């Protein structure tokens, strides 16, 4: 009897100790939970699991991994424990608790003072092309532009209106390519007229700055912070100025209180975004395309570090896997930093920490100090590690480059590639212009390299994602001009034709007059919201060799490729093998239930558990971005009458109704992913596309260095020729010639799967359009 009493007493003490530790964990008293377990006689397995959870939440991932390994010895089949152990190991290797870069918190004083373009020696002028022939050809281009523009305006007025329909969806893609292009031109005109809203009072200027005495050198080179691109609005598009708006800010408000968390963002993530049936690939897109859009976004937009205030507390349900594994009751999300320059009565505004221009700031930086630190100060070049020919690694374990947040191996690869491209451009310029000094070489190479990236995105990435003839033609027209597309083969096109038609459609946006449509340029809160394309990422990436072995050498989880772990992978493996591996694996579909599980169980500095999908939903609500149906309404699109109209998938409709009370509650991210009414070949739906139509043109047309200053005397003749000849495939082969042995040599667009042999049209839909680019659909035009 006494032995039984003692046994029961010990069992009770053990049970109480375990229960006490769980309670402490749920209250967030993590160190106390560890102490409670150390002072009690408890089973080693459960105690180790709880200590592992505590250390994980404390971001001591090495200790967490050790404890979870002990727990797995006691429960080897526990999948939850195994996943948490794998994440702890990956987090420790990646050093994810380290802030990269160090946090920056905004204050009014740091944002004041106007342009900070950086010190700069006087820039010498380049060769001018003002001979009589050039002047005559330019004059002919102006006359031709007037004629073409007048004709297009008539056609747009007569044929560009879409037929009335009871359905909420557009119909431009249900007609001929030519007529569809005219309809899209009409839509772009309306968007430029009605969907641009400035973030600053017009009378006071962007950044509350009105001085207009520009340094002479900024006429020929990009500034460090993006200032002086618009010589009449010096701070337009500059770093540390406000995001603009594509929806009327007087009709939108940030959500607060109960509405902010209704429905629960974590529930939205778990029910509507989780990959329940595995990874859903896009058959016509490879993983490079997923890395590329993040690479581009880092050039354009960033809200910076979250604020230090009281976090938003998103409840975790009792059955939530994160709650079960970590004994955590809430997902804690720090709020977005507020704009310290916002004045009473102004709408909610936020600051973009990077330049809004397409200037390669993700490589070069958005301030003079960063740019200076990245340069070799010899021959105009950027610094590379002489041992690896990759980016130098800083003491925090992440490579040195212009934008270092959210780092992973896909970004590392693209940054290395385009730093090498910058240096190759410098070598070319140094041979042709031996009198160019280091600064002149750097400035000119940056202009050319930024234009290379802009061109690749415009005429390669976008058509690859929107594999449809009409947008394919339209994006080529944005860059080259409609007439060049018609009368020149793909290989013979030049951005500046000999007679460059002075019309944004006929002659293209690039090389014609800048136009901000009456609103100082910036990228917008809506642009960033719709470009949440995380579903493109797979959770695993296999490493293949360029050589004859077709079996994967190793498969990495996405968490193993982050932050400090990225350079370990790029140092240990050739860039050729890495790009080949990305080229032969598919990106994910932008649909419901295809969000990377890795990003739903992310660890970031200050949070062992962070569901990025839930945070994406929360951020739109917090920042005042309208929910899906109101977004359509404010964007001039027809709102939906019910959730039933969102999708043709009955299961998706059931899930949507499980989470949302009605169509007006559906979040923008969810609505965009749910849309099944898409033009043929589209990787995303029409609501996102509407924002794209506006901003894809605006970021070229408003930029002086793609319009008025896209000239030989600034870029050099050789620089313009370099841009004309380049494709992403050319850039890859220039720096990684081994890739000529792979399927890259068999395809035209490097964002398509790198297949060998005959190409399947379902995996390579763009090829059919190339043979049709010069065909005018005259019959459809006459019948229209």
N, C-alpha and C positions, 0 to 999 in steps of 0.2 A: 504493500500500500504506500509506504514512504517513497519507494523508488518511482512509483506511478505519479505521485504528487510532485516529485522533483522534475520528472519528465514533462508533465503538464505545465509546470511553472516555467521551465526553460523554453518550451515551445511558445508559451504566452509572451515571454520576454522577447523572443526572436520575432514573433509576429508584430509585437508592439514597436520594435525597433524599425522593422521594414515599413510599417504603416507611418511611423513618425517621419522617417526619411522621405517618403512619398509626399507627405503633407508639406514638409519643408521645401521640397522641390516645386510643388505647385504654388507655394507662396513666393517662389523666387529666392529663397534663402539657401543658396547653393552650397556655400562653404559649411554652413551649419549642418546641412544634410550629410556631407562627407564626414564631419566630426561625429555625428550621431551614429553613423554606421561603424566607424572605427572603434567606438567605445562599447560595442555590443557584441555578444556572441550570436552571430547570425550566419545562415548558410552562405558559403563563399560565392556561389553563382549569382543569386539574386542581389547580394550586396555589391558585387562587382558591377553588375548591370546598372544599379542605381548610381554607384560612384562614377561609372563611365558616362552616364547621362549628365551628371553634375559637372564633371570636367569638360564635357562637350559644350555645355551651355556657358561655362566659364572661358571657353575658347582655348583651353589647354589640351590641344588635340593629341599630343603625344601621350599624355597621361590617360586621356580618354581611350585611346587605342589599346593601351596596355590593360586597362580594366575590362574593356569589352572583349578582349582576347580571352581573359580568364572566364568571363561569363559564357563565352561560346564553348569553352571546354566542358562546361556543365550542361549547356543546351545547344549542341552542335547543329540542330535542325531549325533553330529559331531564325527565320528569314529577316525579321525586323532587326534583331541584334546584329546579324551579319551585314546588313546594309549600313547600319550605323557605324560599325567597325570599319567598313570600307571607306565611308565618308570621312571618318576621323583620320585614317591613314592618308587619304588624298589631301585633306585640309592641312595636315601637318607638312606634307611634302610641298604644298603650294604656299604655305605660310599665309593663309588667307586672313588671319587676324590682323595682319599688318595693313595700315592705311596706305594706299598707293593711289595718288600722291598724298602728302600730308593734308589734312582737312583745311579748307579755306572758308571763312565765314564773312559774309558781306557786311559792309557798313557804308553809310552814305558818303563818308569822306573818301573811301577807296574808289568809289564809282564817279566821283566828281573830277573836274579838271579838264574834260575834253579829250582830244586825241592823245594817244601815247604811242606814236608810230615807231619810236626807237631812234637811236642815233644813226646817222647815215651820212657818208661823204657825198659831195655833189656828184650827181650821176651825169656822165657824158651822154650826149645824144647818139643814137645809132644812125645807120645809113638811112637817108630819107628817099622816098620814091616819089619824087615830084616832077618827073620828066613829063613832057607834053603828051606822050602816049598814055601814061598812067592817068593823067588828068582827064583826057578824052574818054578813056574807058570808064572812069568813075562817073563822068557826066552821063554817059550812055546808060550806066546802071541806075542812076537816079531817074532818068526818063522811063526806062523799062519798069522800074519799081512802081512809079506812079500809075502806069497803064495796068500792070498786073494787079496792084492793090485795088484799083477801081473795079476791075473785072471781078476779083474775088469778093469784094464787098457786095456786088450785085448778086453773085451766085449764092453767097451766104444768106443774103436777105430773101432770095427767091426759094432756095432749096434747103437751107440749113435748119428750118424749123422741123422738129420731130412731130410725127402724127399724134393727135390726141388719143389717149388710151385710158381705160379705167384702171389698168394695172399701174403699180407704183414705179415700175422699172423703165429705164431708158430703152431706146430701140435702134440707136445708130448702127449697131452691129448686125442688124437684120436686113440691111440693104447692101449695095455695092460698096467696095472699098473707097471709091472716089466720093460717092455721096456721103458715106459715113465720115470721111475726113472733113467734108464741108460742115456736117453737123457738129463735129467736135470743134471746128474752128469757131462756130457760133457759140458753143458752150464756153469756150475759153474767153471770148469777148465778154460774155455776160459775167463770168467769174472775175475777170480783171476789173470790171465796172462795179460789181456789187459785193464782192467778198474780200475786200482788202480794207483793214481797219488799223490805223496807226496806234502805236502804244504811247506816244507822247503828244502833248498839245502842239498843234501845227506852228503856232506863233513862237514857241520856245525851242523847237528843234529836237532832234534825236539826242538823248542824253542831256537834255536841257542845255545844249551847246549850239551857238549860232555863229561863232567866228569863222571867217572864210579865207584867211590868208594861208593858203596851203604851201608847205615846203615844195620847192621846185622838183625835188627828186621823186615825189610821190606820183608825178605824172607818168613816170616810166617804170615804176616798180611797186609791188604790193608792200604795204606797211605791216609792221609786226602785229598790230591789234586790229587790222581791218579798217582803220580809219582812212579817210580821204579817198576811198574808192569813188564815192559820189562827191564830186568837188563842190556841189551846192549844198550838200547835207553831210558834213564831215564825219559824223558819228553813225551814219546809217550802216547797219550790218556789222558794227564794231563789236569786239568782245566786251562783255560786261555792260551791255545795254539790254533793253527789254525785248522779249518775244513779242511779235505782233499778233494780230488776230485775223482769222478767216471767217469767224462768226461774230456777229455784233456783240461786243462785250456788255452793252447796256441791257441785253436780253439774256445774259447768263450770270449765274452767281455760283460761288463755291458751295458745295454741299457741306453741311455741318450736322452735329448731333446725331440723332437716330437715322436720319436720311443718309448720312455719310456711310453708315455700315449696313444699309438695307438694300438688297439682301446682303448677307454676310459675304465679303469678298473671298474668304477662304472656301465657303460653300460653292461660290461661283467657280473657283479654281478646281475644286475636287470633282464637282458634278459635270461641268461643261468643258473643262480644258484638259483634264488628265488623260493620258494615253491608256485607255482601258483595253483597247484591242491591239496594242503594239504601235509601232512607228508606221505612219502613212506617208510613203515617199511621193514626191513629184517626179514622174518618169522623165521629164525633159529638162531637169535642172540638177546641177551637182552642188556639193557642199561649199565650193568656193563662192558660189552666189550668196550663201548664208553669211559667210565671213565678210564678203564685200559690202553688204548693206550696212553692217555694223561699222566697218572701216569708213564708209561714207558718212554715216550719221555722226561719227566722232569729229568729222570735219565741220559739221553744220550746227549741231545742237547739243547742249548739256545744261541741265538745271544745277549741276554741281553737287556738293555735299548736302545732305539733309540738315535741317536745323538741329540745335541742341535741346529744344524744348521738350515738354511732356509728349511722350509718344502716343500715337493712335493705338488703341488696344482692340485687336480683332479676336473675338472669342474662338477658341478651338473646341469643336464638339467632343463629346465623351468618346466617340468611336474614331476620332481623328488619329491616323497613324502617327503623326508627329507628337500628339499628346500622349499616346500610349508609350512611345519610345523614349520621350524626353521628360514626361510628367510636367509638361508646360501647358498652362491653361489659356494663354493668349499669344498671338503673334504681335510683337511690338514693332511698330513702324514709326520712325521719327518723321515729323512733318517736313514738307518742302520749305526751304528758306524763303522768307518773305522779301519783297523788294524794299530795301530801306529808303529808296527815293520816292516811293509812292506817296501821293498827297491826298488829303481828305477829299472825298467825292470822286476820285478816280476809280476806274474798275480794278479788279484784282489783277496785278501784274507780277511777272517773274523775270528774273535776269538770266540771259544766256551767257554762260561763262566763256564760250568760244566765239570766234567770228562766224557770222552767218554766211559769209561768202564761200564760194567754191574755190578756196585758195590753198588747199593742202595743209591746213593748220593741224590736222591730226599727225602729220609728219614733222612740220616745222615749228608748231607752237603758236599760241595766240598772244604772246608778249615778247618783248625784246630780250629779256634775260634768258628765257627758254631757248629762243632761236640761237642766241650767241653760244649757249652751252652745247648745242648740238652740232655746231659747225666745226670743221677741221681747220678753218681759216687758211686754207691753202688750195688754190685752184678752184675756189667756189664750192668745194665739196662738203658734204655732210660726213660726220665721223662714223666709221665702222670699226669693229674689233679686228685688228690685223690678224689674229689667230684664226678666227672663225668666219670672217667676212660677214658677220651678222651684227646686229646692234650691240653696242656696249651695254653691260649689265650694271645697274647702280647698286649701292649697298642694300637697298630694300628688296633686292632680288628680282626686280622687273627691269626690262630693257629701257634705255634712254630714248625717248621720242617725244613728239609734241603733245600727245594725249595718251595717258597711261591708265585710265580707269577701266574697270571691267575687262582686264587683260586676259587673253588666252592665246593658244598657239595659232589659231587662224589669223588673229590680228598680227602676231609676231611675223608670220610668213609674208603678209601683204606689206607691212611696214618695211621689212628688209627688202622686198622686191622693188618698192618704189623709192627707197633711199638709194639703192644701186642704180635705178633708172635716173635719178637726179644726177648722180656722179657720172654716169655715161654721157648725159647731155652736156655736163661741164667739159668732159674730154673732147666732145665734138666741137663745142664752141671755142675751146682754147686753141684747137688746130686752125680753125677758120678765122678767129679774131685774136691773134697773139697779143694785141695791145689791151685786151680786156683785163682789168685787175680782178682780184679775188671777189670784191663786192659786186662788180658788174656780172661776173660769171654766175655768182650765187643768185642774184636777182633774176637774171634772164632764165637760168635753168629752173628756178621755182615757177616762173610764169608758164614755161613750156610743160613742166611736169604736172602742174595743176590742170592745165588744159588737156593733157593726156588722160588724166583720171576722169575729168568731166566728159570727155568724148567717149571713153569706154563705158561709163555709166549710161550715157544718153543713147548711144546707138548699139550697145551690146547687152548690158545687164538688163535694161528696161525691156527691150524686145524679147529677151530670153524669158523673163518672168511673165510678160504679157504676149504670149506667142500667138499673135493675131495679126493679120496682114495690115489692118488699118492703123493701129498704134505703131507697128513697125515702120510703116511709111511716114507716119506723123513725126516720130522721133528722129528719123533720118532727115526729115524736112526741117526740124528744129535746128539741126546742126549744119547741114549742107544747103538746105533750101529745096523747095519742091521742084524747081526747074532743073537743078543739078541731078536730083534723083531720077528725073524723067529722061534726061538727055545724056547722062554719063553712066557707064557701067560702075559697079561697086568698087572695083580696083582703081578706077580713074577719077574718082571724085576728089575735089579739092574744096576745102572750107570756103576759101575766097576764090570764086571763079574769076576768069579773066575779065568778064563783064559781070560784076557782082550786083545782082538786081537788088536795089535798095528798098526791099520790102521784107518784113519778118517772115512771111510765108514763102514767097517766091524765091528770095535769096537766103533765107534762113535767119535765125536770131543771131548767130555768131558772125561777127564782122559787120553787122548793121548797127543802126543807132540804138543807144541805150534808151530804155523806157521803163520807168517805175510805176506808170499808170496813176500818177498823182499821189502815191503813198510811199514814203521813204522805205527803202528795202529792209526787211528783216525776215527771218524765218519765223514760223508761227507756232503757238501752242498746239493747234490742231494738226499741223504737219507732224510734230513729234508723236502725237497721240495715235495717229493712224499708221505710223511707221513702226509700230511695235510688232516686229516680224519674227519673234523668237521661235515660233513653230517651225521655221525653216531648219533649225538645228536638230540633228540626231542626238541621242543620249550616248552613243558610242561611235567612235571613229577608228577604223582599222588602218594599220600601217602596212602599205605594200611597197615592194621594191620595183624600181624601173626595170630591173633585170628580168630574166625569163621565169623566175619563180612567181606563180600567180596566186599562191596562198598567202594570206595575211601573216606578216611577221609578228604582229602583236595587235591587240585590240585595247584601246584606251577608253575608259569612261570619261565623259566630258569633264567631270570634276578633277580628273588627273591631269588636265591640260591647262589649268588656270594659273594665273598670277606667277609666282616664283617657279612653278613647275614648267612653265612654257619654255623658258630658255634651256632647261635641261633636255627637253625633247628636241628642240632645234639644234642644240649643240651636239647631241648624240646621233642625229639622223640628218641625211643630206636634204637640202631644200628641194631638190628634184624629187626625191622619194615622197616628201610631204605633200608637195603640190600634186603629184601623180595620185596619191592616196585620196586627196580631196576631189580630184577630177573624176575618179571612177566610182564615187559613192554619191547617192542621191540626197538632195535636200528634202525637207518635210513639207507636206501640204499645209497651206494656210486655211485650216478648217477647224471646226470644233474637235475637242478631244484629241489634240495632237501637239500639246505643249510639252516641252522636254521635262521629264520627271526630275532631272538634275536641277533645273531652275526652280522647281516647286519645293525643293529641299536644299536650298542654297545656304551657304555660310558666308557671312560678310563681316567686316570689322564691327564689333558691337553686338552681333547677333549670330549665335550658332545655328539658329533655324530662321530661314527667311524665304517665304514663298513669293517669288518674283511675279508670278501670274496674279496672285491676290493683290500684290502691291501695284501692278499695272492698272488694275481695276480701281483701286483706291485713289491712285494719283489723279486720274481723270476727274473723279468726283471732287477731290480736294482742290484741284486747280481751276474748277469752273468750266471744264470742257463738257458740253452738253451730252446727255445720254443719246443713244443711237437714233431714236425717232425724232427727237428735238433737233439733233444735229442735222439730219436730213432736211427737216423743215427750215432751219436757219440757213442751210446751204442751197436753198432753192430747189431741192428735190422733193418729190411727193412722199409724205409720211406713209407708213404702213397702217392698215386698219387693225391688224391683230398679229400676234406671234405666228399664227398659221401661215402668213405670207412670207415669213423669213426663209423657210427651207422646204425642200421637197422630201426631206427625210423624216418619216413619222417618228422614229426614235429620237431624233434631234428635237423635234417639236415637243415631245413628251418631257424631255429633260429640261428644255427651256421653261415650260409651264410649271415644272416642279420647283424651279428656282425663282421665277419672276411672276409677279401678280398680273402683269400685262405688258403690252409692247412698250409703253412709255417708261417702264422700269429697266428695260434691257440696256446694259452698258454698251458703250461704243465698241470696245474691243470685241465683245461677244457677238454683237450684231454683225460686225464686219466679217468675223470668221464664220458665222452661221449662214450668210448669204450664199444660196446655191444658184441664184439667178445671175449667172456670170456670162459675159461674152465668151465665145469659143476660145479656148487656149489660155484664158486668164488665170493667173495664179492667185489673184485676189478679186474681190467683188467691186461693184460699181460705186459704192459709197466712198471707199478708200480711193478709187480711181478719180473721183471728182476732185478730191484734194490734190491728187497727183497732177491732173491736167493743169491746174493753176500754178502749183509751185515748181513743177518740172520746167516750165517755160520761164517763170519769173526769175529763178536763180541764175539763168543765163542772160535774160534780156535786161535785167537791172544792173548787171555787173559790167563796169566800164572796160575791164580787161578781157571780156568776151565780146564786146560790142565796139564802141568808138575807138578803143585802144588796141583792138586785135589787128595789129598792123606790123608790117615788116620792120619799120624803124624801131619798134619796141621789142618784138619777139625775134627779130632777124629772119631773113629769108630761109635760112637753114632750119630755124626753129619751127616756122610754119610748115615747112616740108616734113619735118619730123612728126608733127602732130597729124598731118594728113595721112601719113603712111602707117601710123601705129594702130595696132589692136592689142588686146590683152594677150592674145596668142603670141604676137611679135615680142612683147615685153618679156613674157616667160621664156621664149626661145633665145632671146638676146642674153639673158642672164643665167639660164638653165638649159644649155644646149642638149643635155641628155634627154630632155623631154621630146626631142624629135623622134625618138625610138618608140614613143607611146601613141595611144589613140589621139593625143592632141594634134598630131600631124594629119589626122584623118578628118578633122572637123574644122569648121570656120569660127564658131563662137565658143570661146573657152569656158563659158558657163554651162554649156551643154555637157552631157555625159561623154567621157572620152572613150568612145567605142571604136573598135577596129572592124574592118570589113564593111559590107554594105550597111548603110545607116537606116534604121527603122524610123519612118516618118513620125511615129508617136513619141519617139525619144529625140527627134531632131526636126521639129516642125518648121523652123525658120528657113531651112534650105529651100522649101517650096516657094517661099516668098521672094527669094533673091532673083529668081528667073522672071518674076512678074513685076519688078519694081518700075520698069519703064513702060508698062502697059497702062494707058489711060482708058478707063471704062467709058468710052464715048457713047455706047449704046445706052447704058444706064443713065448717063448725064442727060441725053436727049429725052429719054422716057420720063426722067424725074420732073 
